[in-house]
Amino acid sequence: MPDMQVTTGTVINGQIVVDGAPLPEGARVTIVARGAEEVFRLTAAEETHLLEAIEEIERGDFVTWDALRAALSKR
């Protein structure tokens, strides 16, 4: 599993400029924007839980819709 890191940045001229050390070329990123019209707030614990869930999905530790539907139909 690839290492993950959390960083912040700013959109300048339509591109995200990362604060601090640059991310490696080709890095896949997930963006959660602050200040959009539709907002949500996370506590530190919720943010940790969200990042852990993203890690689970990236390593393939999830149930597909078809598998869930099949399991539910057996009940």
Steps between C-alpha positions, in 0.01 A plus 500: 500500500640840411575748776249779548554852618276792583585839360329830432509734207335788322334521160685757289398555138300177505784281630571375851826630641603275789640652820837362608684223316356423156322172436674257268413522130204274422382481861129418531320746725164534671382857540266629768438868435423750773275795428294344221129574479415163656715455809548244771704508816701219654639465846859378524367151583264501200781610268718216631215254443447631145870464415501146642197414286673636189802283579275192534343564161837560332631165624186327372344435842136569413182324391366561151136585442442162331652310793297698753178451304567123475568477874184694584285286269607189697350639821 
